[in-house]
């Protein structure tokens, strides 16, 4: 939040697998996402999260299709 290009985010909990979640963040463009993804700040936060979860976070990038 509060980063250039960030629009919004939400966290969804998987119903059939307790403890598994999907975090969706919306960005104005992939350019802004890449700036955040490559930042030291994000890396430090993600390392702490991964350590708590005991596994590495997986990332996928999707594009909105207004059809």
ChimeraX attribute file (.defattr): number of C-alpha atoms within 10 A of each C-alpha:
attribute: neighborCount
match mode: 1-to-1
recipient: residues
	/A:1	9
	/A:2	7
	/A:3	11
	/A:4	12
	/A:5	17
	/A:6	16
	/A:7	13
	/A:8	12
	/A:9	11
	/A:10	9
	/A:11	10
	/A:12	10
	/A:13	12
	/A:14	11
	/A:15	9
	/A:16	7
	/A:17	8
	/A:18	8
	/A:19	9
	/A:20	11
	/A:21	12
	/A:22	11
	/A:23	10
	/A:24	14
	/A:25	14
	/A:26	16
	/A:27	17
	/A:28	12
	/A:29	12
	/A:30	15
	/A:31	11
	/A:32	14
	/A:33	19
	/A:34	11
	/A:35	13
	/A:36	17
	/A:37	15
	/A:38	10
	/A:39	11
	/A:40	10
	/A:41	10
	/A:42	12
	/A:43	13
	/A:44	10
	/A:45	10
	/A:46	15
	/A:47	14
	/A:48	11
	/A:49	14
	/A:50	12
	/A:51	11
	/A:52	9
	/A:53	12
	/A:54	9
	/A:55	10
	/A:56	11
	/A:57	11
	/A:58	6
	/A:59	8
	/A:60	5
	/A:61	8
	/A:62	9
	/A:63	8
	/A:64	6
	/A:65	5
	/A:66	4
	/A:67	3
